[in-house]
Amino acid sequence: MSEEKIILGIDPGTTIMGFGLIKIASKKMQFMQLNELQLKKYDDHYLKLKLIFERTVELIDTYHPDEIAIEAPFFGKNVQSMLKLGRAQGVAMAAGLSREVPITEYAPKKIKMAITGNGNASKEQVAKMLQGMLGLKELPKNLDSMDGLAAAVCHFYNQGRVEVGKSYSGWSAFLKKNEKRVKK
């Protein structure tokens, strides 16, 4: 682990994509930014995916994160919602992989556990904990950006642990770990 690094956390979504950035210096977290990409106004699902890809690449090119932490889609009952969330996550991951930024995905419960100590914590509880940890003056109206920030903080807390989730350092690493899924 280098002395200084930037972690981009992403909460993918086709309505709102939340993201947060933290800087690690001397093993301490420092808040950089959080924001969200509003996609409600667009009806075309493919346009939303394009915008997610472009915004993720823009964040990478602007802040030069060393690593990306992304929230994995949770398993719900609505198959269509799961499909859309999975596509949003895949597009954000593809943007990171296109810039060769290592990506680790975390289950929502793992993120909540890392922040609050409770895997069933509410969005509001996670946001309040992050506010205290990082010294944020106020919380955003929508908490999706806090979810992205939570993914980044979770990644910081899980560094150096043997099992942190699925992790890819580039296309070749992704393909190597997923050989059975590649048609030859």
N, CA and C atoms as a LAMMPS dump frame, in Angstrom:
ITEM: TIMESTEP
0
ITEM: NUMBER OF ATOMS
552
ITEM: BOX BOUNDS ff ff ff
-5.0000000000000000e+02 5.0000000000000000e+02
-5.0000000000000000e+02 5.0000000000000000e+02
-5.0000000000000000e+02 5.0000000000000000e+02
ITEM: ATOMS id mol type element x y z
1 1 1 N 0.85 -1.182 0
2 1 2 C 0 0 0
3 1 3 C 0.896 1.245 0
4 2 1 N 0.708 2.093 -1.01
5 2 2 C 1.506 3.31 -1.076
6 2 3 C 1.071 4.27 0.033
7 3 1 N 1.883 5.246 0.294
8 3 2 C 1.634 6.182 1.389
9 3 3 C 0.383 7.025 1.149
10 4 1 N 0.104 7.335 -0.123
11 4 2 C -1.04 8.176 -0.452
12 4 3 C -1.818 7.559 -1.603
13 5 1 N -3.158 7.533 -1.476
14 5 2 C -3.976 7.002 -2.561
15 5 3 C -5.36 7.626 -2.525
16 6 1 N -6.032 7.526 -3.654
17 6 2 C -7.403 8.026 -3.785
18 6 3 C -8.297 6.844 -4.11
19 7 1 N -9.435 6.759 -3.415
20 7 2 C -10.413 5.7 -3.657
21 7 3 C -11.722 6.347 -4.113
22 8 1 N -12.226 5.871 -5.248
23 8 2 C -13.525 6.291 -5.77
24 8 3 C -14.537 5.22 -5.404
25 9 1 N -15.59 5.615 -4.715
26 9 2 C -16.679 4.701 -4.374
27 9 3 C -17.889 5.016 -5.231
28 10 1 N -18.535 3.964 -5.746
29 10 2 C -19.679 4.155 -6.63
30 10 3 C -20.864 3.317 -6.165
31 11 1 N -22.023 3.963 -6.103
32 11 2 C -23.295 3.279 -5.884
33 11 3 C -24.032 3.364 -7.212
34 12 1 N -23.963 2.299 -8.033
35 12 2 C -24.547 2.376 -9.367
36 12 3 C -26.073 2.358 -9.324
37 13 1 N -26.662 3.044 -10.258
38 13 2 C -28.118 3.048 -10.378
39 13 3 C -28.521 3.695 -11.681
40 14 1 N -29.698 3.344 -12.176
41 14 2 C -30.162 3.939 -13.433
42 14 3 C -31.092 5.122 -13.186
43 15 1 N -31.38 5.413 -11.931
44 15 2 C -32.144 6.615 -11.586
45 15 3 C -31.177 7.656 -11.029
46 16 1 N -30.352 7.208 -10.081
47 16 2 C -29.311 8.056 -9.5
48 16 3 C -28.06 7.199 -9.303
49 17 1 N -26.926 7.687 -9.794
50 17 2 C -25.646 7.039 -9.512
51 17 3 C -24.938 7.928 -8.492
52 18 1 N -24.671 7.371 -7.318
53 18 2 C -23.979 8.132 -6.288
54 18 3 C -22.495 7.799 -6.29
55 19 1 N -21.678 8.788 -5.988
56 19 2 C -20.241 8.532 -5.909
57 19 3 C -19.596 9.424 -4.856
58 20 1 N -18.501 8.909 -4.31
59 20 2 C -17.744 9.655 -3.319
60 20 3 C -16.266 9.341 -3.459
61 21 1 N -15.45 10.297 -3.121
62 21 2 C -13.999 10.131 -3.201
63 21 3 C -13.364 10.441 -1.857
64 22 1 N -12.422 9.566 -1.476
65 22 2 C -11.627 9.822 -0.283
66 22 3 C -10.156 9.71 -0.647
67 23 1 N -9.361 10.434 0.102
68 23 2 C -7.91 10.376 -0.059
69 23 3 C -7.351 9.729 1.2
70 24 1 N -6.414 8.818 1.004
71 24 2 C -5.756 8.169 2.128
72 24 3 C -4.34 8.708 2.188
73 25 1 N -4.003 9.315 3.303
74 25 2 C -2.649 9.843 3.515
75 25 3 C -2.217 9.439 4.912
76 26 1 N -1.066 8.821 5.019
77 26 2 C -0.549 8.335 6.308
78 26 3 C -1.581 7.462 7.029
79 27 1 N -2.233 6.609 6.257
80 27 2 C -3.238 5.654 6.758
81 27 3 C -4.464 6.33 7.376
82 28 1 N -4.703 7.596 7.025
83 28 2 C -5.88 8.316 7.512
84 28 3 C -6.747 8.725 6.331
85 29 1 N -8.066 8.66 6.553
86 29 2 C -9.026 9.053 5.521
87 29 3 C -9.243 10.545 5.524
88 30 1 N -9.385 11.069 4.324
89 30 2 C -9.682 12.485 4.165
90 30 3 C -10.771 12.589 3.108
91 31 1 N -11.86 13.278 3.426
92 31 2 C -12.957 13.465 2.485
93 31 3 C -12.513 14.356 1.326
94 32 1 N -12.877 13.963 0.106
95 32 2 C -12.575 14.784 -1.063
96 32 3 C -13.858 15.355 -1.673
97 33 1 N -14.768 14.457 -2.068
98 33 2 C -15.968 14.917 -2.75
99 33 3 C -17.031 13.84 -2.726
100 34 1 N -18.286 14.256 -2.815
101 34 2 C -19.38 13.338 -3.085
102 34 3 C -20.385 14.067 -3.949
103 35 1 N -21.051 13.3 -4.792
104 35 2 C -22.039 13.881 -5.693
105 35 3 C -22.853 12.752 -6.287
106 36 1 N -23.757 13.12 -7.162
107 36 2 C -24.578 12.112 -7.821
108 36 3 C -24.866 12.521 -9.257
109 37 1 N -25.109 11.51 -10.049
110 37 2 C -25.512 11.714 -11.433
111 37 3 C -27.004 11.432 -11.491
112 38 1 N -27.801 12.469 -11.777
113 38 2 C -29.249 12.346 -11.856
114 38 3 C -29.647 11.83 -13.234
115 39 1 N -30.355 10.714 -13.275
116 39 2 C -30.734 10.102 -14.546
117 39 3 C -32.243 9.971 -14.707
118 40 1 N -33.013 10.49 -13.757
119 40 2 C -34.478 10.367 -13.778
120 40 3 C -35.108 10.955 -15.034
121 41 1 N -34.525 12.042 -15.505
122 41 2 C -35.137 12.776 -16.622
123 41 3 C -34.987 12.077 -17.967
124 42 1 N -34.181 11.022 -18.024
125 42 2 C -33.967 10.31 -19.285
126 42 3 C -34.819 9.048 -19.338
127 43 1 N -35.499 8.846 -20.451
128 43 2 C -36.337 7.66 -20.618
129 43 3 C -35.573 6.503 -21.254
130 44 1 N -34.59 6.818 -22.064
131 44 2 C -33.844 5.808 -22.814
132 44 3 C -32.807 5.128 -21.914
133 45 1 N -33.012 3.835 -21.651
134 45 2 C -32.118 3.082 -20.762
135 45 3 C -30.688 3.061 -21.295
136 46 1 N -30.526 2.964 -22.612
137 46 2 C -29.188 2.902 -23.198
138 46 3 C -28.464 4.242 -23.066
139 47 1 N -29.205 5.331 -23.156
140 47 2 C -28.618 6.653 -22.938
141 47 3 C -28.132 6.766 -21.483
142 48 1 N -28.925 6.258 -20.542
143 48 2 C -28.519 6.269 -19.132
144 48 3 C -27.201 5.523 -18.95
145 49 1 N -27.072 4.355 -19.589
146 49 2 C -25.847 3.569 -19.474
147 49 3 C -24.661 4.325 -20.055
148 50 1 N -24.884 5.003 -21.174
149 50 2 C -23.83 5.806 -21.799
150 50 3 C -23.384 6.924 -20.855
151 51 1 N -24.352 7.587 -20.226
152 51 2 C -24.044 8.683 -19.302
153 51 3 C -23.301 8.18 -18.061
154 52 1 N -23.655 6.994 -17.562
155 52 2 C -22.947 6.401 -16.419
156 52 3 C -21.497 6.135 -16.805
157 53 1 N -21.297 5.559 -17.987
158 53 2 C -19.941 5.272 -18.454
159 53 3 C -19.136 6.562 -18.57
160 54 1 N -19.714 7.563 -19.244
161 54 2 C -19.002 8.824 -19.472
162 54 3 C -18.676 9.54 -18.162
163 55 1 N -19.624 9.557 -17.214
164 55 2 C -19.39 10.246 -15.937
165 55 3 C -18.304 9.532 -15.129
166 56 1 N -18.309 8.196 -15.172
167 56 2 C -17.295 7.432 -14.445
168 56 3 C -15.908 7.696 -15.04
169 57 1 N -15.814 7.694 -16.365
170 57 2 C -14.533 7.995 -17.021
171 57 3 C -14.093 9.416 -16.68
172 58 1 N -15.032 10.351 -16.671
173 58 2 C -14.712 11.746 -16.326
174 58 3 C -14.163 11.841 -14.893
175 59 1 N -14.782 11.127 -13.964
176 59 2 C -14.301 11.12 -12.574
177 59 3 C -12.888 10.548 -12.494
178 60 1 N -12.649 9.475 -13.229
179 60 2 C -11.325 8.845 -13.23
180 60 3 C -10.289 9.791 -13.822
181 61 1 N -10.63 10.422 -14.942
182 61 2 C -9.684 11.328 -15.595
183 61 3 C -9.432 12.601 -14.777
184 62 1 N -10.409 13.011 -13.983
185 62 2 C -10.267 14.221 -13.173
186 62 3 C -9.506 13.969 -11.877
187 63 1 N -9.886 12.905 -11.157
188 63 2 C -9.336 12.674 -9.816
189 63 3 C -8.238 11.607 -9.755
190 64 1 N -8.079 10.851 -10.813
191 64 2 C -7.048 9.798 -10.9
192 64 3 C -7.059 8.856 -9.695
193 65 1 N -8.213 8.211 -9.434
194 65 2 C -8.245 7.289 -8.296
195 65 3 C -7.315 6.101 -8.524
196 66 1 N -6.754 5.618 -7.437
197 66 2 C -5.883 4.448 -7.498
198 66 3 C -6.701 3.158 -7.499
199 67 1 N -7.91 3.237 -6.921
200 67 2 C -8.788 2.075 -6.815
201 67 3 C -10.236 2.53 -6.844
202 68 1 N -11.103 1.601 -7.258
203 68 2 C -12.542 1.857 -7.268
204 68 3 C -13.225 0.794 -6.417
205 69 1 N -14.134 1.233 -5.558
206 69 2 C -14.978 0.336 -4.773
207 69 3 C -16.405 0.549 -5.257
208 70 1 N -17.085 -0.529 -5.58
209 70 2 C -18.421 -0.402 -6.137
210 70 3 C -19.393 -1.295 -5.376
211 71 1 N -20.577 -0.759 -5.14
212 71 2 C -21.598 -1.542 -4.446
213 71 3 C -22.202 -2.535 -5.42
214 72 1 N -22.231 -3.806 -5.029
215 72 2 C -22.813 -4.861 -5.859
216 72 3 C -24.334 -4.784 -5.761
217 73 1 N -25.04 -5.111 -6.84
218 73 2 C -26.507 -5.123 -6.77
219 73 3 C -26.983 -6.132 -5.731
220 74 1 N -28.004 -5.757 -4.974
221 74 2 C -28.576 -6.682 -4.005
222 74 3 C -29.642 -7.517 -4.705
223 75 1 N -29.944 -8.67 -4.137
224 75 2 C -30.917 -9.559 -4.763
225 75 3 C -32.309 -9.172 -4.314
226 76 1 N -33.107 -8.72 -5.274
227 76 2 C -34.477 -8.331 -4.982
228 76 3 C -35.442 -9.227 -5.722
229 77 1 N -36.707 -8.945 -5.56
230 77 2 C -37.726 -9.762 -6.195
231 77 3 C -38.012 -9.32 -7.624
232 78 1 N -37.732 -8.058 -7.946
233 78 2 C -38.031 -7.543 -9.273
234 78 3 C -36.85 -7.814 -10.211
235 79 1 N -37.039 -8.757 -11.112
236 79 2 C -35.981 -9.177 -12.028
237 79 3 C -35.555 -8.039 -12.949
238 80 1 N -36.499 -7.247 -13.421
239 80 2 C -36.174 -6.123 -14.313
240 80 3 C -35.291 -5.1 -13.614
241 81 1 N -35.601 -4.812 -12.36
242 81 2 C -34.774 -3.861 -11.596
243 81 3 C -33.368 -4.402 -11.412
244 82 1 N -33.262 -5.693 -11.108
245 82 2 C -31.957 -6.33 -10.943
246 82 3 C -31.142 -6.248 -12.228
247 83 1 N -31.797 -6.499 -13.354
248 83 2 C -31.122 -6.448 -14.649
249 83 3 C -30.584 -5.035 -14.913
250 84 1 N -31.419 -4.035 -14.677
251 84 2 C -31.005 -2.651 -14.9
252 84 3 C -29.855 -2.247 -13.971
253 85 1 N -29.946 -2.653 -12.704
254 85 2 C -28.875 -2.348 -11.747
255 85 3 C -27.571 -3.034 -12.142
256 86 1 N -27.684 -4.279 -12.567
257 86 2 C -26.501 -5.025 -13.001
258 86 3 C -25.837 -4.388 -14.2
259 87 1 N -26.661 -3.892 -15.12
260 87 2 C -26.106 -3.194 -16.293
261 87 3 C -25.398 -1.914 -15.866
262 88 1 N -26.015 -1.161 -14.961
263 88 2 C -25.406 0.091 -14.484
264 88 3 C -24.067 -0.201 -13.813
265 89 1 N -24.032 -1.25 -12.994
266 89 2 C -22.787 -1.621 -12.329
267 89 3 C -21.75 -2.048 -13.361
268 90 1 N -22.17 -2.848 -14.333
269 90 2 C -21.252 -3.332 -15.367
270 90 3 C -20.643 -2.202 -16.179
271 91 1 N -21.446 -1.208 -16.497
272 91 2 C -20.96 -0.068 -17.277
273 91 3 C -19.96 0.748 -16.457
274 92 1 N -20.248 0.952 -15.164
275 92 2 C -19.308 1.676 -14.297
276 92 3 C -18.001 0.89 -14.165
277 93 1 N -18.114 -0.431 -14.048
278 93 2 C -16.919 -1.276 -13.952
279 93 3 C -16.123 -1.214 -15.258
280 94 1 N -16.826 -1.262 -16.389
281 94 2 C -16.155 -1.203 -17.695
282 94 3 C -15.39 0.108 -17.846
283 95 1 N -15.963 1.199 -17.338
284 95 2 C -15.274 2.498 -17.4
285 95 3 C -13.974 2.44 -16.602
286 96 1 N -14.03 1.859 -15.411
287 96 2 C -12.826 1.72 -14.596
288 96 3 C -11.808 0.807 -15.245
289 97 1 N -12.275 -0.307 -15.772
290 97 2 C -11.376 -1.257 -16.432
291 97 3 C -10.739 -0.647 -17.675
292 98 1 N -11.494 0.216 -18.381
293 98 2 C -10.944 0.852 -19.585
294 98 3 C -9.785 1.788 -19.251
295 99 1 N -9.743 2.253 -18.006
296 99 2 C -8.652 3.113 -17.543
297 99 3 C -7.672 2.345 -16.653
298 100 1 N -7.874 1.016 -16.596
299 100 2 C -7.01 0.109 -15.827
300 100 3 C -6.908 0.462 -14.35
301 101 1 N -8.044 0.851 -13.775
302 101 2 C -8.123 1.123 -12.345
303 101 3 C -8.674 -0.139 -11.673
304 102 1 N -7.972 -0.684 -10.682
305 102 2 C -8.462 -1.887 -9.994
306 102 3 C -9.825 -1.632 -9.341
307 103 1 N -10.709 -2.626 -9.448
308 103 2 C -12.075 -2.507 -8.941
309 103 3 C -12.351 -3.627 -7.949
310 104 1 N -13.003 -3.288 -6.854
311 104 2 C -13.476 -4.281 -5.901
312 104 3 C -14.947 -3.998 -5.645
313 105 1 N -15.765 -5.053 -5.68
314 105 2 C -17.18 -4.852 -5.392
315 105 3 C -17.517 -5.409 -4.014
316 106 1 N -18.45 -4.73 -3.362
317 106 2 C -18.859 -5.089 -2.012
318 106 3 C -20.375 -5.218 -1.951
319 107 1 N -20.836 -6.22 -1.227
320 107 2 C -22.269 -6.388 -0.992
321 107 3 C -22.747 -5.252 -0.085
322 108 1 N -23.993 -4.801 -0.275
323 108 2 C -24.518 -3.715 0.564
324 108 3 C -24.385 -3.999 2.071
325 109 1 N -24.642 -5.226 2.485
326 109 2 C -24.532 -5.572 3.916
327 109 3 C -23.09 -5.439 4.415
328 110 1 N -22.135 -5.779 3.569
329 110 2 C -20.717 -5.677 3.962
330 110 3 C -20.332 -4.199 4.14
331 111 1 N -20.84 -3.34 3.257
332 111 2 C -20.569 -1.902 3.358
333 111 3 C -21.17 -1.343 4.646
334 112 1 N -22.437 -1.686 4.9
335 112 2 C -23.103 -1.2 6.115
336 112 3 C -22.383 -1.681 7.366
337 113 1 N -21.931 -2.941 7.339
338 113 2 C -21.219 -3.518 8.475
339 113 3 C -19.904 -2.778 8.72
340 114 1 N -19.188 -2.465 7.64
341 114 2 C -17.898 -1.772 7.775
342 114 3 C -18.069 -0.369 8.368
343 115 1 N -19.162 0.286 8.035
344 115 2 C -19.375 1.672 8.476
345 115 3 C -20 1.738 9.865
346 116 1 N -21.053 0.925 10.095
347 116 2 C -21.836 1.045 11.329
348 116 3 C -21.659 -0.114 12.305
349 117 1 N -21.11 -1.235 11.812
350 117 2 C -21.038 -2.426 12.652
351 117 3 C -22.307 -3.245 12.595
352 118 1 N -23.273 -2.803 11.766
353 118 2 C -24.556 -3.487 11.622
354 118 3 C -24.868 -3.634 10.135
355 119 1 N -24.903 -4.861 9.639
356 119 2 C -25.175 -5.116 8.224
357 119 3 C -26.591 -4.773 7.793
358 120 1 N -27.471 -4.515 8.755
359 120 2 C -28.86 -4.148 8.432
360 120 3 C -29.157 -2.681 8.729
361 121 1 N -28.119 -1.879 8.859
362 121 2 C -28.3 -0.446 9.163
363 121 3 C -29.057 0.246 8.028
364 122 1 N -29.758 1.307 8.38
365 122 2 C -30.492 2.09 7.377
366 122 3 C -29.526 3.032 6.652
367 123 1 N -29.988 3.553 5.505
368 123 2 C -29.194 4.541 4.753
369 123 3 C -28.857 5.734 5.65
370 124 1 N -29.822 6.15 6.453
371 124 2 C -29.648 7.305 7.325
372 124 3 C -28.582 7.045 8.391
373 125 1 N -28.565 5.821 8.953
374 125 2 C -27.555 5.477 9.953
375 125 3 C -26.158 5.485 9.343
376 126 1 N -26.035 4.933 8.129
377 126 2 C -24.745 4.922 7.432
378 126 3 C -24.294 6.357 7.169
379 127 1 N -25.218 7.183 6.679
380 127 2 C -24.891 8.575 6.365
381 127 3 C -24.433 9.339 7.618
382 128 1 N -25.112 9.147 8.733
383 128 2 C -24.747 9.836 9.975
384 128 3 C -23.36 9.403 10.467
385 129 1 N -23.07 8.12 10.359
386 129 2 C -21.747 7.623 10.768
387 129 3 C -20.655 8.241 9.893
388 130 1 N -20.899 8.273 8.577
389 130 2 C -19.92 8.864 7.659
390 130 3 C -19.73 10.349 7.942
391 131 1 N -20.832 11.015 8.249
392 131 2 C -20.766 12.444 8.563
393 131 3 C -19.824 12.679 9.745
394 132 1 N -19.953 11.855 10.779
395 132 2 C -19.091 11.98 11.949
396 132 3 C -17.641 11.601 11.655
397 133 1 N -17.453 10.507 10.932
398 133 2 C -16.094 10.016 10.617
399 133 3 C -15.288 11.016 9.803
400 134 1 N -15.958 11.613 8.811
401 134 2 C -15.254 12.454 7.854
402 134 3 C -15.441 13.953 8.102
403 135 1 N -16.177 14.294 9.159
404 135 2 C -16.358 15.696 9.518
405 135 3 C -17.17 16.493 8.509
406 136 1 N -18.197 15.87 7.93
407 136 2 C -19.043 16.579 6.959
408 136 3 C -20.004 17.5 7.694
409 137 1 N -20.108 18.727 7.221
410 137 2 C -20.958 19.712 7.889
411 137 3 C -22.446 19.376 7.755
412 138 1 N -22.864 18.965 6.562
413 138 2 C -24.268 18.604 6.366
414 138 3 C -24.385 17.426 5.404
415 139 1 N -25.54 16.778 5.47
416 139 2 C -25.801 15.634 4.599
417 139 3 C -26.529 16.094 3.341
418 140 1 N -26.277 15.428 2.209
419 140 2 C -26.995 15.779 0.986
420 140 3 C -28.47 15.381 1.085
421 141 1 N -29.295 15.98 0.234
422 141 2 C -30.732 15.697 0.218
423 141 3 C -30.98 14.22 -0.105
424 142 1 N -30.361 13.743 -1.181
425 142 2 C -30.43 12.321 -1.533
426 142 3 C -29.213 11.639 -0.922
427 143 1 N -29.399 10.428 -0.435
428 143 2 C -28.292 9.747 0.229
429 143 3 C -27.521 8.801 -0.697
430 144 1 N -27.834 8.816 -1.995
431 144 2 C -27.131 7.942 -2.939
432 144 3 C -25.643 8.278 -3.003
433 145 1 N -25.314 9.566 -2.92
434 145 2 C -23.895 9.952 -2.935
435 145 3 C -23.19 9.437 -1.682
436 146 1 N -23.912 9.396 -0.557
437 146 2 C -23.336 8.861 0.682
438 146 3 C -23.085 7.354 0.544
439 147 1 N -23.941 6.667 -0.223
440 147 2 C -23.739 5.237 -0.457
441 147 3 C -22.459 5.001 -1.256
442 148 1 N -22.182 5.876 -2.221
443 148 2 C -20.932 5.78 -2.974
444 148 3 C -19.738 6.035 -2.065
445 149 1 N -19.858 7.043 -1.213
446 149 2 C -18.805 7.362 -0.254
447 149 3 C -18.592 6.189 0.706
448 150 1 N -19.689 5.557 1.119
449 150 2 C -19.61 4.407 2.029
450 150 3 C -18.833 3.252 1.388
451 151 1 N -19.005 3.038 0.092
452 151 2 C -18.26 1.977 -0.602
453 151 3 C -16.76 2.264 -0.54
454 152 1 N -16.381 3.526 -0.729
455 152 2 C -14.964 3.908 -0.673
456 152 3 C -14.397 3.688 0.732
457 153 1 N -15.146 4.086 1.755
458 153 2 C -14.694 3.936 3.142
459 153 3 C -14.606 2.45 3.505
460 154 1 N -15.586 1.672 3.074
461 154 2 C -15.558 0.223 3.296
462 154 3 C -14.296 -0.373 2.686
463 155 1 N -13.958 0.061 1.497
464 155 2 C -12.758 -0.452 0.823
465 155 3 C -11.504 -0.104 1.63
466 156 1 N -11.446 1.107 2.137
467 156 2 C -10.309 1.509 2.975
468 156 3 C -10.186 0.59 4.195
469 157 1 N -11.317 0.339 4.864
470 157 2 C -11.299 -0.51 6.059
471 157 3 C -10.954 -1.963 5.745
472 158 1 N -11.222 -2.41 4.534
473 158 2 C -10.988 -3.808 4.171
474 158 3 C -9.646 -4.045 3.493
475 159 1 N -8.827 -3.034 3.348
476 159 2 C -7.524 -3.201 2.709
477 159 3 C -6.634 -4.081 3.566
478 160 1 N -5.921 -4.965 2.895
479 160 2 C -5.006 -5.84 3.604
480 160 3 C -5.666 -7.103 4.126
481 161 1 N -6.972 -7.194 4.022
482 161 2 C -7.664 -8.415 4.44
483 161 3 C -7.627 -9.397 3.289
484 162 1 N -7.64 -10.659 3.614
485 162 2 C -7.495 -11.69 2.588
486 162 3 C -8.687 -11.704 1.641
487 163 1 N -9.907 -11.686 2.17
488 163 2 C -11.069 -11.771 1.297
489 163 3 C -11.868 -10.481 1.371
490 164 1 N -11.859 -9.714 0.3
491 164 2 C -12.585 -8.447 0.284
492 164 3 C -13.712 -8.444 -0.726
493 165 1 N -13.858 -9.486 -1.488
494 165 2 C -14.884 -9.515 -2.518
495 165 3 C -14.227 -9.754 -3.857
496 166 1 N -14.962 -9.537 -4.906
497 166 2 C -14.409 -9.73 -6.239
498 166 3 C -13.583 -8.509 -6.6
499 167 1 N -12.398 -8.764 -7.145
500 167 2 C -11.495 -7.671 -7.455
501 167 3 C -10.834 -7.915 -8.802
502 168 1 N -10.749 -6.868 -9.62
503 168 2 C -10.149 -6.973 -10.938
504 168 3 C -9.213 -5.8 -11.157
505 169 1 N -8.042 -6.064 -11.737
506 169 2 C -7.083 -4.984 -11.965
507 169 3 C -7.04 -4.556 -13.425
508 170 1 N -7.808 -5.18 -14.282
509 170 2 C -7.858 -4.828 -15.696
510 170 3 C -8.613 -5.897 -16.447
511 171 1 N -8.764 -5.693 -17.752
512 171 2 C -9.517 -6.646 -18.577
513 171 3 C -8.907 -8.034 -18.507
514 172 1 N -7.596 -8.137 -18.574
515 172 2 C -6.961 -9.459 -18.576
516 172 3 C -7.218 -10.184 -17.254
517 173 1 N -7.187 -9.461 -16.137
518 173 2 C -7.469 -10.075 -14.834
519 173 3 C -8.927 -10.516 -14.757
520 174 1 N -9.823 -9.684 -15.267
521 174 2 C -11.249 -10.021 -15.281
522 174 3 C -11.474 -11.286 -16.104
523 175 1 N -10.881 -11.336 -17.307
524 175 2 C -11.046 -12.499 -18.177
525 175 3 C -10.457 -13.756 -17.558
526 176 1 N -9.318 -13.616 -16.906
527 176 2 C -8.668 -14.762 -16.281
528 176 3 C -9.525 -15.349 -15.156
529 177 1 N -10.154 -14.476 -14.368
530 177 2 C -10.99 -14.941 -13.262
531 177 3 C -12.361 -15.428 -13.725
532 178 1 N -12.723 -15.15 -14.978
533 178 2 C -14.038 -15.509 -15.501
534 178 3 C -13.956 -16.318 -16.785
535 179 1 N -12.956 -17.19 -16.896
536 179 2 C -12.723 -17.948 -18.124
537 179 3 C -13.949 -18.742 -18.579
538 180 1 N -14.723 -19.273 -17.642
539 180 2 C -15.887 -20.084 -17.997
540 180 3 C -16.999 -19.266 -18.625
541 181 1 N -16.972 -17.956 -18.395
542 181 2 C -18.022 -17.086 -18.935
543 181 3 C -17.685 -16.538 -20.311
544 182 1 N -16.46 -16.797 -20.796
545 182 2 C -16.012 -16.258 -22.077
546 182 3 C -16.228 -17.297 -23.157
547 183 1 N -16.938 -16.888 -24.228
548 183 2 C -17.152 -17.781 -25.362
549 183 3 C -15.942 -17.714 -26.273
550 184 1 N -15.452 -18.877 -26.647
551 184 2 C -14.268 -18.929 -27.49
552 184 3 C -14.616 -19.384 -28.872
